[in-house]
Amino acid sequence: MLKRSLYVGIGVVLLLVLSACNNAEPEPAEEPPKVNEQPELQALTQQIEQQPENPELYFNRGNIHAELGDYQAAIADFSQAIQLDSNRNYYHVRLSDLYLLSYAPKLNLPDSKRAIDILSAYLAKFPDDQLVLHELAETFIYVEMYDQSLARLKQAIDAKAYNPDAYFKIGIAYKYKGDTLGAIASFRKAVEQDPELYDAHMQLGLLMSALGNEQALAYFDNAIQIDPESQEALYGKAKFLQDLGRMDAAKRIYRGMVQQNTQNEQALYNLGYVYLAQDSLDKAWRTFDATVQVAPDYAAAYYARGIVNEAKGDISAAIADFRTCLNIDPEYEAAQVALTELAESE
């Protein structure tokens, strides 16, 4: 679910200019085909003319219309596919997605009520359909109707006991609902059923770290074991170690992350913070400087570099950094205070 629609615009094509030494008249570049002249659409339309009772052809053409941003045509094709064969669950799911996720105000899109109604109508005929139960549960989460989501997911589990994905989504619903304990219990149930469920281990790591519970480290380690290249799992573990004051352990992970991806601004910034906490001012300055080179709009990194400049006695550079921070984020209170204090001390 949650597929983003693609928008394809057809721009004005400029004339190609021939070389100055060529006296021939410039020829216009070939214009791209209009939406209804796209080769894929033409081919499908021809097939539909030959097989007008084939619902899959309408479904496939509807997907192309949706990708091109022609939602009215997409809705018509998906609806026709459903009319020809109302038992194919993915037709209903795709049409619901279109109503939920597409932006076209003239067509009253998004229309979450219509999206929910489409899936609910299908479930009235096939109440145990796992794909549609999960899709409807996700839709309810998307529109912040968490109790309705939980009801559908429990229905999915009643129909299919081994259901780690349902337990995971229950955890997400509880998390957004603000029930941390319920979320943890559900994520644990998900990994009991599927120990390789990376997302559930990550959620447990994040929730446990927010509670200050060191079990978070085990869950982050599980996620890293499943996906050794995961930057988010490595960052989650390192940040929790940092929060626990275990700076050397955090530093080792951040360094490894930066070696793996020199553009990782979060790892760079936090590595700089660790250096600053350990009074390594030169290393901290270099790391914060690297951060703003990678992410020029990272307000906190300018503030942090300003703190280092101030500690090193370079007040003019510190003032410049604090001002840059405030240019990016005028509400950055710490930079406001620092700049005021430096102005008063001059």
GUNU-807716 format. One record per atom (N, C-alpha, C, O): x, y, z. Coordinates in steps of 0.1 Angstrom, whole numbers, plus 5000, padded with zeros to 4 digits. Atoms other than C-alpha are relative to their C-alpha. Layout:
XYZ/...
END
This chain:
500849885000/500050005000/500950125000/502150124999/499349875000/500950375001/501050024989/502150064991/499249975012/502250384966/499750144995/498650184994/500249865004/502850734954/499850014985/500549944977/500349995015/501350824920/501050094994/501650185000/499049935008/503650954893/499350114992/498250084986/500649895009/503051284875/501050024989/502150044991/499149985012/504351304840/499550124993/498350124988/500449885008/504251654824/500650004987/501749954985/499549995014/504651714787/500450144998/499450234996/499649865001/506652034783/500150044985/500049964976/499849955014/507252254753/501449964995/502449975003/498850045006/509952124730/500650114992/500050174984/499349905007/512552374718/500549954987/500849844985/499450045013/513752384682/501449985002/502150045010/498550035000/517152234676/500650114991/500250134980/499349905008/519552494664/501249934993/502149875000/498950065008/521852374636/501350085001/501250205005/498849935000/525452474634/500050124991/499350124981/500149875007/526152824622/500549984986/500150064977/499450025013/528052684592/499049934991/499249914979/501050075008/524952494581/498950094997/498250155006/501049915005/522552704560/498649945000/497750014997/501350075000/519752454563/499150065010/499550105021/501049954991/516552564580/500049905012/500049785011/500050094989/516452434616/498749925000/497649974997/501250095000/514052134620/499549995015/500449975024/500550014986/511752114651/500349855005/500249764997/499950144994/512451824675/498749935000/497750005000/501350085000/509951544675/499350025013/500049995024/500749994987/507351614701/499649875006/499349774999/500450124994/506651354727/498549974998/497750064996/501450035002/503351164723/499150055011/499650065022/500949964990/500351294740/499649885009/499849775005/500350114990/498951094770/499349894993/499649774994/500850115006/496350914749/500749944988/500249854981/499250065011/499050844722/501249925005/502049884997/498950084994/501450664746/499949864994/498849804994/500050135006/502450344729/499449895009/498649805004/500650104991/501550134760/498550015000/497849915000/501549985000/498050284761/499449964987/498349904987/500550045013/497550244724/499949854999/498949794994/500050155001/498549874726/498949945008/498249855004/501050054992/496249814755/498650034995/497749944996/501349975006/493349994739/499649914989/498549874987/500250095011/493749784708/499649865005/498749805000/500450144995/493649464729/498650005006/497949915005/501449994994/490549594748/499049994989/497949934991/500950005011/488849644715/499849864995/498749824991/500150145005/489549284706/499549915011/498849815009/500450084989/488849144741/499350095011/499850115022/500649904991/486349384758/499549945013/499150025022/500450064987/485449134785/501249955008/501049885018/498850044993/489049094797/500350105011/500850215007/499849904990/489249274831/501450045002/501750155006/498649984997/493049244834/500550114991/501450194994/499649905010/493449464803/499650145005/500450245004/500549874994/491349744819/500950045012/501350155014/499249984988/493349704851/501450054996/501950155002/498749965005/496649734833/500050144994/500950224997/500149875006/495550034813/499750115011/500350225011/500249914988/494250194846/501350045007/501550155011/498749974994/497750164861/500850104992/501450194998/499349915008/499250344832/499450145001/500150245002/500749874998/496650624834/500450065013/500650185014/499749954987/497350654871/501450065000/501750165006/498649955000/501150684865/500150134992/501050214996/500049885008/500450954839/499250125006/499250235001/500849904994/498251144863/498650024995/497950124999/501449995005/495051084844/499149925009/498749815005/500750084989/493050974875/498649974996/498149874999/501450025004/489651014859/499949874991/499149784993/500050115009/490550764832/500449875008/499949765005/499650124992/492250534858/498949955008/498649835008/501250044992/489150534880/499049924991/498549824995/500950065010/487050444849/500549864997/499749774996/499550135004/489350154840/499949905012/499649795010/500050094988/489650014875/498649965003/498349845007/501450034998/485850034879/499549904990/498749814994/500450105010/485349854847/500549865002/499849765000/499450134997/487749584857/499249935011/498949815011/500850064989/485749534889/498649964996/498149865000/501450035005/482449534871/500149864992/499249784993/499950125007/483749254849/500449885009/500049765006/499650114990/485349054878/500150065014/501250115017/500049934987/484449174913/500749915010/500849955022/499450094991/486248874929/501550025002/502149965010/498549984999/489848994923/500350115010/500050235007/499849914989/490949154955/500950124996/500750235000/499049905003/493849354940/499450114991/499950224991/500749905007/491449544917/499450115010/499650235008/500649924990/489649684948/501150085007/500950205011/498949944992/492949754966/500650124991/500850234997/499449895009/494349954936/499150124999/499550234999/501049885001/491150164932/500050075013/499950205013/500049934987/491150234969/501250085002/501150205007/498849924999/494750344968/499950134992/500450234996/500149895008/493950574940/499250115007/499650235006/500849904993/491250744960/500750065012/500550175016/499449964988/493350764991/501350094998/501550185005/498649955001/496750874978/500250104988/501250174988/499849915012/496151074946/499550145003/498550165010/500449864998/495951454946/499550064987/500250094978/500749945012/493451594921/498750065005/497650005005/501149934994/491151854937/498750004992/497649994997/501249995009/488851874907/499249875000/498049864998/500750134999/488051504911/499749965015/499449855018/500250024986/487751534949/500949895005/500649815014/499050094996/490951334954/501050085008/501450195004/500450134995/492051234979/498649995007/498150105010/501450024994/488751084992/500149885008/499849775004/499750124991/489550865022/498749925003/498749805004/501250074998/485850785027/499749904989/499349784991/500250095012/485550644992/501049885001/500649774998/499050114999/488750444997/499649905010/499749785007/500450094989/487450295029/498849924995/498749804998/501250075004/484050215014/500349894989/499649794990/499750105010/485550024984/500549875007/500149775003/499450124993/487549795007/498949935009/498849815010/501050054991/484649755032/499049924992/498549824996/501050075008/482249655004/500649864995/499849764995/499550135004/484649384992/500049905012/499749795010/500050084988/485049255028/498649955004/498549855010/501450054998/481249225030/499849874993/499049794998/500150135008/481548945004/501149905005/500849785005/498950094997/484948805015/500650055013/501750115013/499649944987/485348885052/501449955005/501950025014/498750054995/488548675057/501150034990/502249984992/498949975010/490548815027/501150085007/500950195011/498949944992/493948885042/500550134993/500850235000/499449885007/495149135015/499150125003/499650235006/500949894999/492049355018/499950045015/499850165018/500049974985/491949325057/501250095003/501150195010/498749934997/495549445059/499950144993/500350244999/500049875007/494949715033/499150105007/499450225008/500949914993/491949855051/500550045013/500350155017/499449964987/493749845084/501150114998/501150205006/499049895003/496650045069/499350134996/499850245000/500749885004/494150285054/499550075013/499550195014/500549954987/492550335089/501250075007/501050175014/498949944993/496050405103/500450134993/500750234999/499649895008/496750645075/499150125003/499650245003/500949904997/493650845084/499850025015/498850085020/500049984985/494250815122/498849945006/498350005016/501150074994/491350585129/500549875005/500349765000/499250124995/493350345151/499249895005/499549775003/500950114995/490550155168/499449924989/499349804990/500550075011/489050065135/501149914993/500849804988/498950085005/492449955123/500249875008/500449765003/499850114991/492949735153/498949894998/499249774999/501150095001/489549575148/500249914987/500049794987/499850085012/490349475112/501249915001/501249804996/498850084999/493849345121/499749885009/500249775007/500450124992/492349125149/499149914992/499149784995/500850085009/489849005124/500949914991/500649804988/499150085009/492748905101/500749895008/500949785003/499350104992/494448715130/499049895003/499449775004/501050104998/491148535138/499949914988/499749794990/500150085012/491148415102/501349934997/501349824990/498750065003/494848335101/500950025012/501450135014/499349994987/496648265134/501550044998/502050135005/498649965003/500148285120/500050124991/499750114979/500249885007/500148645110/500950115005/500550215011/499149904995/503348835119/499850144995/500050245002/500249865005/502549125096/498850075006/498950195008/501249944993/499149175113/500450055014/500150155018/499549964987/500849185147/500950124999/500950215008/499249885002/503349435134/499250124998/499450225004/500849895002/500649655121/499150045012/498850165014/500749974987/498749625154/501050095009/500650185015/499049924993/502049755170/500050144995/500150235003/500049875006/502050045146/498850085005/498950205008/501249934996/498450135154/500050045015/499750155019/499949974985/499050115192/501150115002/500950205010/498949904998/502250325188/499450144997/499650235004/500549875003/500450605170/498850045009/498550165010/501149974990/497550575194/500550055013/499850105021/499349964987/500050645222/500049895010/500449925022/500050124991/499850295238/501349934998/501449834990/498750065002/503550215241/500149865004/500749784997/499950134995/503149905261/499249904991/499749794988/500750085010/500549765237/500849984987/500849884981/499250015012/502849845208/501249905002/501449824994/498850094998/505849665224/499549865001/500149774995/500550144999/503749355232/499749954986/499949834983/500450045013/502449345196/501349984991/501349884984/498850025008/505949395180/500749875005/501349804997/499450124995/507249115203/499349884995/500049784991/500750115006/504548885191/500349984985/500449874981/499650005014/505448975155/501449934999/501549844990/498650065002/509148875160/500049855006/500849775002/500250144996/508048555179/499649924988/500149814986/500550085011/506248445148/501050014988/501149914981/499149995011/508848575124/501350085005/501450205005/498849944995/512348635139/500850084990/501750164994/499349925010/513548785106/499350134996/499650194986/500849885004/511049065106/500750135005/500650175016/499149894997/513449355105/499350125006/499750185016/500749884996/510949635109/499549995014/499550095022/500550024987/509549485141/501250025010/501050085021/498849984991/513049465157/500450155001/500750205011/499749864999/513649825147/499150085009/499550165017/501049934991/510449945163/500249975014/500150065023/499750044987/511249755194/501350075005/501350125017/498849924996/514749915195/499750145003/500150205012/500349854998/513350265191/499150025012/499350115020/500949984988/510550215217/500849985013/500650055022/499250034988/512950055242/501050115003/501250155015/499049894998/515550325237/499350135005/499950205013/500849894995/512850595242/499749985015/499650085022/500350034986/512150425276/501349995008/501249985020/498750014993/515850415284/500349855004/501149835013/499950144997/515650035285/501149944991/501149954979/498850055008/518949865275/499749884992/500549834984/500450105010/517049585258/500050054986/500049974976/500049945014/516949825229/501349964993/501249934980/498850045007/520549725221/499949874994/500449844983/500250135006/519549365216/499250014988/499449944978/500949995012/516749465192/500850074989/500650024977/499349945010/519049695173/501049904994/501249894982/499150105005/521649415171/499349904991/499849854981/500750095008/518949185158/499750064986/499949994976/500349935013/518049435131/501350004991/501249984979/498749995007/521749475122/500449864994/500949854983/499750145005/522149095119/499249974988/499649904979/500950025012/519149085095/500550084988/500550034977/499649915011/520449375075/501350085005/501250195010/498849934995/524149455082/500350134994/501150215000/499749875006/524149755059/499050105004/499050224999/501149904996/521149925076/500650125008/501150105019/499649884994/522150275084/499150045012/499650095022/500949964989/519050335105/500249915013/500149975024/499850094988/519750035128/501350035006/501450045019/498749964995/523350135132/499950135008/500450155019/500249874993/522350495140/499249985012/499550045023/500850024988/519650375164/500849955012/500750005023/499250054989/522150175184/501050105005/501250125017/499049904996/524850445183/499450115008/500050155018/500649894993/522450715194/499649965014/499750045023/500450054987/521150505223/501349995009/501250025020/498850004992/524750435234/500550145004/500950165015/499749864997/525450805232/499150055011/499750125020/500949964989/522350875253/500449945013/500150005024/499650074988/523650625278/501450055006/501850015017/498749954996/526950815280/501249914996/502349935000/498950105004/528950525264/500550054987/500350004976/499649925012/530650765240/501049924991/500949934979/499050075009/533550545228/499349894992/499649884980/500750105007/531150265218/499250074989/499150024977/500749925010/528950525200/500950054989/500650044977/499049945010/531950685183/500449894990/500649924978/499650115010/533050345168/499049984990/499349964978/501150035010/529650295152/499950124990/499850104978/500149885009/529450655139/501150004990/500950034978/498850005009/532950625124/499849904989/500049934977/500350105010/531950305107/499050044990/499150024978/501049955009/528850465093/500550104990/500150104979/499449895009/530750765079/500949944990/500949984978/499250065010/533250535063/499149934989/499549924978/500950065009/530350345048/499350094991/499050064979/500749905008/528550655036/500450145005/500050195015/499449874996/530450985037/498950115000/499250235004/501049905001/527151175030/499049995011/497950065011/501050024989/525351055062/500250115010/501050115019/499949884992/524751385078/499749985015/500350045024/500350034986/523251245110/501149935007/501549975018/498950074994/526151015116/501250105002/501850105013/499049904998/528551305110/499750095011/500650125020/500349904990/526751545132/500149935014/500750005023/499950064987/526551295161/501449965004/501849965015/498650034997/530151195157/500750135005/501550135014/499549874995/530951565161/499650035014/500450085022/500549984986/528851585192/500849915010/501249965020/499250094991/530751285207/501450065002/501950075013/498749944999/534051455199/500050125009/500950155017/500149884992/532851775215/499849965015/500450025024/500150044986/531751585246/501349955006/501549955018/498750054995/535251435248/501150114999/502350075001/499149885000/536851785245/501049984988/502150044989/499150015012/538351695211/499550114990/498950094980/500649895007/537652045197/500450004985/499550034977/499650005014/539652015165/499349904992/498849934981/500750115007/538051685156/498550044999/497950014989/501449965000/534651825165/499850104989/498850094982/500249895010/535152135143/500049944986/499249974978/499950065014/536251925113/498849924997/498349924985/501250095003/533251685117/498850094998/498050064989/501149915002/530751965121/500150084986/499150104979/499749935013/532352145091/499649904989/499049954979/500350105010/532051825071/498449984999/497949964988/501550015000/528351805081/499350114992/498450084984/500749895008/527452145067/500450004986/499750054977/499750025015/529352065035/499149914994/498649924982/500950105005/527151765031/498650055000/497850024991/501449954999/523951935043/500050155004/500050185015/499949854997/524152315039/498850065007/498950175012/501249954993/520652355054/499949945014/498849955020/500150074987/521452165087/500350115011/501550135014/499949894991/520852445112/500849965013/501750035017/499450044987/521952245143/501549984998/502350005007/498650025003/525352165126/500750145001/501850155005/499449864999/526052545122/500150045014/501150105019/500049964986/525052605158/501249925007/501949985015/499050084994/527352315169/501450054996/502350065005/498749945004/530252455148/500350135007/501450165010/499849874994/529652795163/500449985015/501250055020/499650034987/529952645198/501549975001/502250015010/498650035000/533252495189/500950124997/501950145003/499249875003/534452825173/500150095013/501150145016/500049924988/533453005205/501049945011/501750015017/499150064991/535352745226/501450024996/502350025005/498649985005/538452795204/500450145000/501550174997/499649864999/538253165209/499850084987/500150204987/500349935013/537153255173/498650055000/497749994995/501349954998/534253475182/499350044988/498150024986/500649965012/533653625148/499549884992/498449894986/500550125007/533353275133/498849945007/497949895001/501150054992/531053175161/498850084997/497750024995/501249915003/528753475155/499549974986/498349964984/500450035013/528753395118/499249874999/498249864992/500750135000/527753035125/498650015006/497649955001/501349984993/524953135149/499150074991/497950044991/500849925009/523653385124/499549914988/498349924984/500450105011/523653115096/499049915005/498049884998/501050094994/521852885119/498650065001/497650004997/501349934999/519153145125/499450044987/498250054985/500549985014/518853225088/499349884995/498349894988/500750125004/517952865083/498849975008/497749935003/501150034990/515752825114/499950125010/500650125020/500149884991/514753165129/499549975014/499750055023/500650034986/513152985159/501049915008/500749865018/499050084993/516452805169/500450085013/501350165012/499949924988/516352925205/501550005005/501950115010/498650014995/519852805215/500950104993/501850164999/499249915008/521453005187/499650155003/500550235004/500549864996/519353315196/500750045013/501350155015/499449974987/520653295232/501550024999/502150115004/498650005002/524253225221/500450134994/501450204998/499749875008/524253525197/499850125009/500650215009/500249894990/522753755224/501150015010/501650125013/498950004989/525353655250/501350054994/502050125000/498749965007/528253705225/499950154997/500950224999/500149865003/526854045215/500150085013/500750195013/499949934987/526554145252/501450005006/501850095013/498750014995/530054035259/501050094993/502250114998/499049925008/531654245232/500050155005/500850235000/
END
